[in-house]
């Protein structure tokens, strides 16, 4: 990285090093922002990062040297930083989600049963209609 790089340039370098495809990906999935606007406004180099952004990056990427990120001093990663990729823990299923899924499954079964009944009634009506036509036609 050249000495005249901007904060956004270094953020892009961090994004790539951490495996995020785009700044939007970093914002939404890495920093858990609702949009990438906070980061994209830094593209021009005229805007400075807020303390909130710096703190969010520090909390999400504790192995990153903030001196490098903010002022391009030192290296991207802190000396001795553990750069082992750790798989995130699978979230525990929530009770409400399991209940919701059970209700949805039950409703799907009910809908299927009602559709089958409707089809059977329609068939019965067609048969009765044919019989009536035959009776009146005879």
C-alpha positions in Angstrom: 0.0 0.0 0.0 1.5 3.4 -0.9 2.1 6.0 1.7 -0.6 8.3 0.3 -3.4 5.7 0.5 -6.7 6.8 2.0 -8.6 5.2 4.8 -11.0 3.8 2.3 -8.0 2.3 0.3 -6.9 0.5 3.5 -10.5 -0.5 4.3 -10.6 -2.1 0.8 -7.3 -3.9 1.5 -8.7 -5.2 4.8 -11.9 -6.3 3.1 -9.9 -8.4 0.6 -7.6 -9.8 3.3 -10.6 -10.8 5.4 -12.4 -12.5 2.5 -15.3 -10.1 1.9 -16.3 -9.8 -1.7 -17.3 -6.1 -1.6 -17.5 -3.1 0.7 -21.2 -3.9 0.9 -20.4 -7.4 2.0 -18.0 -6.1 4.7 -20.6 -3.6 5.9 -23.6 -5.9 6.0 -21.9 -9.2 7.0 -18.7 -8.2 8.6 -19.7 -5.1 10.6 -23.5 -6.0 10.7 -24.6 -2.6 9.4 -28.0 -2.2 7.9 -26.4 -0.7 4.7 -23.0 0.1 3.3 -23.6 3.8 3.3 -21.4 4.5 6.4 -18.5 3.0 4.6 -19.2 4.1 1.0 -19.3 7.8 2.1 -15.6 7.4 2.8 -14.7 6.6 -0.9 -14.0 10.2 -1.9 -11.4 10.6 0.8 -13.0 13.9 1.9 -14.9 12.3 4.7 -13.2 10.9 7.8 -14.3 7.7 9.5 -16.4 8.2 12.6 -15.3 6.9 16.0 -18.2 4.4 15.7 -16.8 2.9 12.5 -13.3 2.6 14.0 -14.7 1.0 17.2 -16.8 -1.4 15.1 -13.8 -2.5 13.1 -11.7 -2.9 16.3 -14.4 -5.0 17.9 -15.0 -7.2 14.8 -11.3 -7.4 13.8 -9.3 -7.2 17.0 -6.2 -8.5 15.2 -6.0 -5.4 12.9 -3.6 -2.6 13.9 -5.7 0.5 14.1 -2.6 2.7 13.6 -2.3 1.1 10.2 -6.0 1.6 9.4 -6.2 5.2 10.5 -2.8 6.6 9.7 -1.1 4.0 7.5 1.6 3.3 10.1 2.8 -0.2 11.0 1.4 -3.3 9.3 -2.2 -4.3 8.8 -2.1 -7.0 11.5 -0.9 -6.6 15.0 2.4 -8.5 15.7 1.6 -12.0 16.9 -2.0 -11.7 15.9 -3.8 -15.1 15.6 -4.9 -15.2 12.0 -6.4 -18.6 12.2 -9.8 -18.7 10.6 -12.4 -19.8 13.1 -15.7 -21.1 12.0 -18.5 -19.1 13.6 -20.6 -21.1 16.0 -24.0 -22.2 14.7 -26.7 -20.1 16.3 -28.9 -22.0 18.7 -32.3 -22.6 17.3 -34.8 -20.3 18.9 -37.9 -21.7 20.5 -40.2 -19.2 18.7 -38.6 -20.3 15.4 -39.3 -23.9 16.1 -42.8 -23.2 17.1 -43.3 -21.0 14.0 -42.0 -23.8 11.8 -44.3 -26.4 13.4 -47.3 -24.0 12.9 -46.3 -23.5 9.2 -46.0 -27.3 8.7 -49.4 -27.9 10.3 -51.0 -25.2 8.2 -49.5 -26.7 5.0 -50.9 -30.1 6.0 -54.3 -28.5 6.6 -54.2 -26.7 3.3 -53.3 -29.9 1.5 -56.2 -31.8 3.2 -58.7 -29.0 2.3 -57.4 -29.0 -1.3 -57.9 -32.8 -1.5 -61.5 -32.4 -0.1 -62.3 -29.6 -2.6 -61.1 -31.8 -5.4 -63.2 -34.7 -4.2 -66.3 -32.5 -3.9 -65.7 -31.1 -7.3 -65.5 -34.6 -8.7 -68.7 -35.6 -6.9 -70.5 -32.5 -8.3 -69.4 -33.4 -11.8 -70.6 -37.0 -11.4 -74.0 -35.7 -10.0 -74.2 -33.2 -12.9 -73.7 -35.9 -15.5 -76.3 -38.2 -13.8 -78.8 -35.3 -13.8 -78.1 -34.6 -17.5 -78.7 -38.2 -18.3 -81.8 -38.4 -16.3 -83.3 -35.3 -17.8 -82.2 -36.3 -21.3 -83.8 -39.7 -21.1 
